[in-house]
Amino acid sequence: MQFWIQFSTGVAMGCLLLVLTAACGKDIKENEPIVFNTEVETVKDVEIFYSDSAHVRVKIAGPTMLNHLDKNNPMQEFTDGVAVDFFGADGKITSKLTAKYGIRYEGKSEVVVRDSVIWESLEREKLETEELTWDEKSKKVYTNKFVVITRPDEIIYGHGFEANQDFSYSRINAIEGRIKVADLEKEIE
């Protein structure tokens, strides 16, 4: 699997201007080294595309990404929210995932999203949970947290969930209840 990153060009120019401004605003003594913090890069309006056999499979986007450059543990952190689009073999979006926070552990090939996680499919299925992990190597998505699955005719509650990355197969662990939406509407009236 390959990936590439796209971000606004204003960030690169802003970094250059910041370096020039910092250098101009300070008296630098001859032969004094200039030290820059290169441990974390901040990237704005980022889009990361994952492809397989020259077909885009996943797009991850967010307003802010912190790129942690630690060579032993590189990671990309989406502190202001993240949106993920999953694509089918035909190149069309099959499902979408959003969360208020996300982090990709490059060494483990793992993405973890937290806080108000919502996944929605074209078939009007919806998963809501507080944390979800995507293992890029095994192409599996899972959580051991409480989940709510909403389908056109039912709502399912459970603790734990796993699926393949395109969500064509899924399993809910420890199902607590199953409510038909039509029955629920009758009870409310």
WOUR-V938103 format. One record per backbone hydrogen bond with DSSP energy under -0.5 kcal/mol. CO is the residue of the C=O (numbers start at 1). NH is the residue of the N-H. Records with the same first field share a line. If there is no record, write none. Layout:
# WOUR-V938103
CO: NH, NH
This chain:
# WOUR-V938103
2: 51
4: 49
6: 47
8: 11, 12
9: 13
10: 14
11: 15
12: 16
13: 17
14: 18
15: 19
16: 20
17: 21
18: 22
19: 23
20: 24
21: 25
23: 26
26: 28
27: 29
29: 32
33: 35
36: 38
39: 69
41: 43, 67
43: 65
44: 8
46: 62
47: 6
48: 60
49: 4
50: 57, 58
51: 2
52: 55
55: 52
57: 87
58: 50
59: 85
60: 48
61: 83
62: 46
63: 45
64: 80
65: 43, 67
66: 68, 77
67: 41, 69
68: 75
70: 73
74: 106, 107
75: 68
76: 104
77: 66, 79
78: 81, 102
82: 99
83: 61
84: 97
85: 59
86: 94, 95
88: 91
92: 88
94: 122
95: 86
96: 120
97: 84
98: 118
99: 82
100: 81
101: 114
102: 78
103: 105, 112
104: 76, 106
105: 109, 110
106: 109
109: 136, 137
110: 105
111: 134
112: 103
113: 132
114: 100, 101
115: 100
117: 129
118: 98
119: 127
120: 96
121: 124
125: 121
126: 150
127: 119
128: 148
129: 117
130: 115
132: 113
133: 135, 142
134: 111, 136
135: 139, 140
139: 165
140: 135
141: 163
142: 133
143: 161
145: 160
146: 130
147: 158
148: 128, 150
149: 151, 156
150: 126
151: 154
153: 181
154: 151
155: 179
156: 149
157: 176, 177
158: 147, 160
160: 173
161: 143
162: 171
163: 141
164: 167
169: 164
171: 162
173: 159
174: 159
177: 157
179: 155
180: 184
181: 185
182: 186
183: 187
184: 188
185: 189
